[in-house]
Amino acid sequence: MFLALRELRFARSRFSLMGGVVALIAVLMVMLSGLSSGLVNDGVSGLKAQPVDAFAFAEGTKTDSAFSRSVVDLAQVDAWADRPDVAAAEPFGSMLINAHSSTDLPVDLALFGVVPGSFLEPDAAEGQGLGDPHGIVVSETALGDGLEIGDTVTVDRVGTELTIIGSTGNQHTFGHVDVAYLPLTTWQEIHSGSAAGEEVRPDAYTEASAIALQAADGQSIDLAAGDKAVGTASMTLTDSFGASPGYTAETSTLMLIQVFLYAISALVVGAFFTVWTIQRRHEIAVLRAMGGSTGYLMRDGLAQAFIVLLVSTVAGVAVGLGMGALLTGTSMPFALEAPAIGLAFVLLIGLGLIGAAFAIARIAKVDPLKALGGQR
């Protein structure tokens, strides 16, 4: 009888209204996925670009702000480098600064101090790489904010002048601030707080924020054993994202919103098909009296729900992608990523089917005698 397909044509307005609600939820999910991906990129794209397997911080450092609180020394770097499961260990400096350009343009930068020639040195897609003691390679996105290669940036309070000599080929940001790579020694001078031209305390040149670790070929780094031997607190590259300012709070908030939206989607679809199943109890009873099995009617109802969910979700995702394309590249941290959108697409349909399944299960309770007047 294909009751489900006939009902889709007969009750077009009702199913269109239900589909519109699902489509709106799909649009919202795409936008939230894009905002979540954009915030992650804006918060930790500079870390994601680092070719490291783990970071080692000073022992006892709070994990939610490790990059800004931790101070390690070069002796600890050498100790990590001597471990058999570590291919390379390099000092890594990180700090956020306020500065101004030669045209008095306020600039916020995340300074990443690295040893020139090490595996941490970024490739310059434009201009030249690190070499000049006071030369910096900035994120590509920094050049879109009024800066140009050749401009001079002066660090507030200490007065150190840094010249932009190159830029990366993509976004490198940390804590929603553009990254500027510079030689470690210059970073150490700025980090010490010494004003330009003043004598720098000698121990400043032995300090860094963290130790960047690369695993030996075919091995994984035993972080627990290394921490015990060297006196550090290590975490994998992915875990270190939580040490970026605001990263954990932002991602947790957006994740909670998405979870509630998925739950709302399942409840809305379930409520609709509950009411719809109640309204068509007589038709279902007729089909059962004619020999239709409960299993067949369940499959028929789920097919109906799947068609509504699929068409609505596809339409919603298409609209969301169109709206997201308008936001990509603007000042809003927004990025459309296929894996995140694909996961939202699958979850919306899957959870919607689960909600519909609980509602359509009422079919099993329909008494076929009612279709024959047995209730009389």
C-alpha positions as CSV (number, residue, x, y, z in Angstrom):
1,M,0.0,0.0,0.0
2,F,3.0,2.3,0.5
3,L,1.0,4.3,3.0
4,A,4.0,6.5,4.0
5,L,4.5,7.8,0.4
6,R,0.8,8.4,-0.1
7,E,0.7,10.4,3.2
8,L,3.6,12.6,2.1
9,R,1.6,13.6,-0.9
10,F,-1.7,13.9,0.9
11,A,-0.5,15.9,3.9
12,R,2.1,18.1,2.1
13,S,1.5,21.1,4.3
14,R,2.0,19.3,7.6
15,F,5.2,17.5,6.4
16,S,6.4,20.8,4.9
17,L,6.0,22.5,8.2
18,M,7.8,19.8,10.0
19,G,10.5,19.7,7.3
20,G,11.0,23.5,7.7
21,V,11.6,23.1,11.4
22,V,14.3,20.4,10.8
23,A,15.8,22.6,8.0
24,L,16.1,25.5,10.3
25,I,17.8,23.3,12.9
26,A,20.2,22.1,10.2
27,V,21.0,25.7,9.2
28,L,21.8,26.5,12.8
29,M,24.0,23.4,13.1
30,V,26.0,24.4,10.1
31,M,26.5,27.9,11.4
32,L,27.5,26.6,14.9
33,S,29.9,24.1,13.3
34,G,31.4,26.9,11.3
35,L,31.7,29.1,14.3
36,S,33.2,26.3,16.4
37,S,35.8,25.5,13.7
38,G,36.5,29.2,13.2
39,L,37.1,29.8,16.9
40,V,39.4,26.8,17.1
41,N,41.4,28.0,14.2
42,D,41.5,31.5,15.5
43,G,42.6,30.2,18.9
44,V,45.1,27.5,18.2
45,S,45.9,27.5,14.4
46,G,49.4,28.7,15.4
47,L,49.9,25.6,17.6
48,K,48.3,23.3,15.0
49,A,50.9,24.4,12.5
50,Q,53.7,23.4,14.7
51,P,55.4,20.1,13.6
52,V,55.6,18.8,17.2
53,D,54.2,15.7,19.0
54,A,54.2,17.2,22.5
55,F,55.1,20.2,24.6
56,A,56.8,20.0,28.0
57,F,56.1,22.7,30.5
58,A,57.5,23.6,33.9
59,E,56.4,21.2,36.6
60,G,53.3,22.3,38.4
61,T,52.1,24.8,35.8
62,K,48.4,25.3,35.5
63,T,47.3,23.5,32.4
64,D,44.7,26.1,31.3
65,S,47.4,28.8,30.9
66,A,50.6,26.8,30.5
67,F,52.1,28.8,27.6
68,S,51.9,32.1,29.5
69,R,52.9,30.8,33.0
70,S,55.5,28.2,32.3
71,V,59.3,28.9,32.3
72,V,61.8,26.1,31.5
73,D,65.5,26.3,31.1
74,L,67.8,25.1,28.4
75,A,69.3,22.3,30.6
76,Q,65.8,20.7,30.6
77,V,65.7,21.0,26.8
78,D,69.0,19.1,26.6
79,A,67.8,16.5,29.0
80,W,64.7,15.8,26.8
81,A,66.8,15.8,23.6
82,D,69.0,13.0,25.1
83,R,66.1,10.6,25.6
84,P,66.0,7.7,23.2
85,D,62.3,8.1,22.1
86,V,62.8,11.8,21.3
87,A,64.2,12.8,17.8
88,A,64.5,16.5,18.6
89,A,63.7,18.9,21.4
90,E,63.8,22.7,21.0
91,P,63.0,25.6,23.3
92,F,59.8,27.4,22.5
93,G,58.9,30.9,23.7
94,S,55.4,32.3,23.8
95,M,54.0,35.6,25.0
96,L,51.3,38.1,24.1
97,I,52.3,41.7,23.5
98,N,50.8,45.0,22.7
99,A,52.7,47.0,20.1
100,H,52.2,49.8,17.5
101,S,53.3,50.1,13.9
102,S,55.3,52.9,12.4
103,T,52.0,54.5,11.4
104,D,50.8,54.3,15.1
105,L,48.4,51.5,14.3
106,P,47.8,49.5,17.5
107,V,48.9,45.9,17.0
108,D,48.4,42.8,19.2
109,L,50.8,39.9,18.5
110,A,51.5,36.5,19.9
111,L,55.3,36.2,19.9
112,F,56.6,32.7,19.2
113,G,60.4,32.6,19.9
114,V,62.1,29.8,18.0
115,V,65.7,28.9,17.1
116,P,66.3,29.8,13.5
117,G,67.1,26.7,11.4
118,S,65.3,24.4,13.9
119,F,62.2,22.3,13.0
120,L,60.0,25.1,14.6
121,E,61.1,27.8,12.1
122,P,58.1,28.5,9.8
123,D,58.3,28.6,6.0
124,A,57.9,32.1,4.7
125,A,55.4,32.1,1.8
126,E,56.2,35.7,1.2
127,G,59.3,37.7,2.0
128,Q,62.1,35.9,3.7
129,G,62.5,33.6,6.7
130,L,64.1,34.2,10.1
131,G,67.7,35.4,10.2
132,D,67.7,39.0,11.1
133,P,67.9,39.2,15.0
134,H,65.0,41.7,15.0
135,G,63.1,40.4,12.0
136,I,59.7,38.7,12.4
137,V,57.6,36.4,10.2
138,V,54.0,37.1,10.8
139,S,50.8,35.3,10.1
140,E,49.2,35.9,6.7
141,T,46.1,37.3,8.5
142,A,48.2,40.0,10.1
143,L,48.9,41.5,6.7
144,G,45.2,42.0,6.2
145,D,45.0,44.2,9.3
146,G,47.0,47.1,7.9
147,L,50.5,45.7,8.3
148,E,52.9,45.1,5.3
149,I,56.2,43.5,4.8
150,G,58.9,46.0,5.7
151,D,56.9,47.7,8.4
152,T,58.4,48.3,11.8
153,V,56.5,47.2,14.9
154,T,57.5,48.7,18.3
155,V,56.8,46.7,21.4
156,D,55.0,48.8,24.0
157,R,56.8,49.5,27.3
158,V,60.2,48.0,26.3
159,G,60.5,49.8,23.0
160,T,62.0,47.0,21.0
161,E,61.6,47.5,17.3
162,L,60.8,44.5,15.1
163,T,60.7,44.5,11.3
164,I,58.3,42.4,9.4
165,I,60.5,40.4,6.9
166,G,58.0,37.7,5.8
167,S,54.7,36.1,6.3
168,T,53.3,32.5,6.5
169,G,51.1,31.1,3.8
170,N,48.1,30.7,6.0
171,Q,46.5,31.6,9.3
172,H,48.7,31.3,12.4
173,T,47.0,32.7,15.4
174,F,47.1,32.0,19.2
175,G,44.5,33.1,21.6
176,H,42.7,35.0,18.8
177,V,45.9,37.0,18.2
178,D,48.1,36.9,15.1
179,V,51.4,35.0,15.6
180,A,54.8,36.6,14.9
181,Y,57.8,34.3,14.8
182,L,61.1,35.7,15.9
183,P,64.6,34.4,16.9
184,L,64.5,32.9,20.4
185,T,67.3,35.3,21.7
186,T,65.2,38.3,20.8
187,W,62.1,36.8,22.4
188,Q,64.2,36.2,25.6
189,E,65.2,39.9,25.7
190,I,61.6,41.0,25.3
191,H,60.4,38.4,27.8
192,S,62.9,39.6,30.4
193,G,61.3,43.0,30.4
194,S,64.5,44.9,29.6
195,A,64.0,48.1,27.6
196,A,65.7,48.5,24.3
197,G,69.4,49.3,24.8
198,E,69.4,48.1,28.4
199,E,71.5,45.3,29.7
200,V,69.6,42.0,29.8
201,R,70.0,39.8,32.9
202,P,72.2,36.8,31.9
203,D,69.8,34.0,33.0
204,A,67.2,35.4,30.6
205,Y,69.0,33.7,27.7
206,T,68.5,30.3,29.4
207,E,64.7,30.5,29.6
208,A,61.8,29.5,27.3
209,S,58.1,28.9,27.8
210,A,58.1,25.3,26.8
211,I,60.0,22.5,25.2
212,A,58.8,21.3,21.8
213,L,59.2,17.6,21.3
214,Q,59.4,15.4,18.2
215,A,59.1,11.6,18.5
216,A,61.8,9.3,17.1
217,D,60.8,7.5,14.0
218,G,58.3,4.7,14.7
219,Q,58.1,5.5,18.4
220,S,55.8,7.4,20.7
221,I,57.3,9.6,23.5
222,D,56.9,8.3,27.0
223,L,55.8,11.6,28.5
224,A,55.4,10.3,32.0
225,A,58.9,8.8,32.2
226,G,60.4,11.9,30.6
227,D,58.6,14.2,33.0
228,K,59.8,12.2,36.0
229,A,63.4,12.3,34.7
230,V,63.5,16.0,33.7
231,G,61.1,17.6,36.1
232,T,58.5,18.8,33.6
233,A,54.8,18.5,32.9
234,S,54.1,17.3,29.4
235,M,51.1,17.1,27.2
236,T,50.4,16.1,23.6
237,L,50.0,18.8,20.9
238,T,46.2,18.3,20.9
239,D,46.0,18.5,24.7
240,S,48.1,21.6,24.7
241,F,45.3,23.5,22.8
242,G,43.6,23.8,26.2
243,A,46.5,26.0,27.3
244,S,45.4,28.6,24.8
245,P,43.5,31.5,26.4
246,G,39.8,30.9,26.3
247,Y,40.0,27.7,24.2
248,T,38.4,25.3,26.7
249,A,35.6,27.7,27.7
250,E,34.7,28.5,24.1
251,T,34.7,25.0,22.8
252,S,32.8,23.6,25.8
253,T,30.1,26.3,25.5
254,L,29.6,25.6,21.7
255,M,29.6,21.9,22.3
256,L,26.9,22.2,25.0
257,I,24.8,24.3,22.6
258,Q,25.2,21.7,19.8
259,V,24.3,18.8,22.2
260,F,21.1,20.7,23.2
261,L,20.2,21.3,19.5
262,Y,20.7,17.6,18.7
263,A,18.4,16.7,21.6
264,I,15.8,19.3,20.6
265,S,15.9,17.9,17.0
266,A,15.2,14.4,18.2
267,L,12.4,15.6,20.5
268,V,10.7,17.7,17.9
269,V,10.8,14.9,15.3
270,G,9.6,12.4,17.9
271,A,6.7,14.7,19.0
272,F,5.6,15.3,15.5
273,F,5.5,11.6,14.6
274,T,3.8,10.8,17.9
275,V,0.9,13.1,17.0
276,W,0.9,11.9,13.4
277,T,0.8,8.2,14.4
278,I,-2.1,8.9,16.8
279,Q,-4.0,10.7,14.0
280,R,-3.7,7.8,11.6
281,R,-4.4,5.0,14.0
282,H,-7.5,4.0,11.9
283,E,-5.5,3.7,8.7
284,I,-2.8,1.7,10.4
285,A,-5.5,-0.6,11.9
286,V,-7.0,-1.1,8.4
287,L,-3.6,-2.1,7.0
288,R,-3.1,-4.5,9.9
289,A,-6.5,-6.0,9.4
290,M,-5.6,-6.5,5.7
291,G,-2.6,-8.5,6.7
292,G,0.1,-5.9,7.1
293,S,2.7,-7.0,9.7
294,T,3.9,-4.8,12.5
295,G,7.4,-5.0,11.1
296,Y,6.3,-3.8,7.7
297,L,4.4,-0.8,9.1
298,M,7.3,0.1,11.3
299,R,9.6,0.1,8.3
300,D,7.1,2.1,6.3
301,G,6.8,4.7,9.0
302,L,10.6,5.0,9.4
303,A,11.0,5.3,5.7
304,Q,8.6,8.2,5.8
305,A,10.6,9.8,8.7
306,F,13.8,9.3,6.8
307,I,12.6,11.0,3.7
308,V,11.4,14.0,5.6
309,L,14.6,14.2,7.6
310,L,16.9,13.7,4.5
311,V,15.2,16.2,2.3
312,S,14.9,18.8,5.1
313,T,18.5,18.3,6.3
314,V,19.9,18.6,2.8
315,A,18.0,21.8,2.2
316,G,19.0,23.2,5.6
317,V,22.7,22.3,5.1
318,A,22.6,23.9,1.6
319,V,21.3,27.1,3.0
320,G,23.8,27.0,5.9
321,L,26.6,26.5,3.5
322,G,25.5,29.5,1.4
323,M,25.2,31.7,4.5
324,G,28.6,30.4,5.8
325,A,30.3,31.2,2.5
326,L,29.3,34.9,3.0
327,L,31.0,34.9,6.4
328,T,34.2,33.0,5.5
329,G,37.0,35.5,5.2
330,T,35.4,38.2,7.2
331,S,36.5,39.4,10.6
332,M,34.2,36.8,12.2
333,P,36.1,33.6,13.1
334,F,34.2,31.3,10.8
335,A,35.4,28.3,8.9
336,L,33.4,25.7,7.0
337,E,35.0,22.2,7.4
338,A,33.6,19.2,5.7
339,P,34.2,16.7,8.6
340,A,32.3,18.9,11.1
341,I,29.4,19.6,8.7
342,G,29.3,15.9,7.7
343,L,29.1,14.8,11.4
344,A,26.3,17.3,12.0
345,F,24.4,16.0,9.0
346,V,24.6,12.4,10.1
347,L,23.7,13.2,13.7
348,L,20.7,15.2,12.8
349,I,19.3,12.4,10.6
350,G,20.3,9.6,13.0
351,L,18.9,11.2,16.2
352,G,15.8,12.3,14.3
353,L,15.2,8.7,13.3
354,I,15.7,7.5,16.9
355,G,13.1,10.0,18.0
356,A,10.7,9.0,15.2
357,A,11.3,5.3,16.0
358,F,10.1,5.8,19.6
359,A,7.0,7.5,18.3
360,I,6.3,5.0,15.5
361,A,6.6,2.1,18.0
362,R,3.0,3.0,18.9
363,I,2.0,1.1,15.7
364,A,2.6,-2.2,17.5
365,K,-0.2,-1.3,20.0
366,V,-2.8,-0.6,17.3
367,D,-5.7,-3.2,17.4
368,P,-6.8,-4.2,13.9
369,L,-10.3,-5.1,15.3
370,K,-11.0,-1.4,15.6
371,A,-10.9,-1.1,11.8
372,L,-13.7,-3.7,11.6
373,G,-15.8,-2.2,14.3
374,G,-14.6,-4.6,17.0
375,Q,-14.7,-1.8,19.6
376,R,-18.5,-1.9,19.3
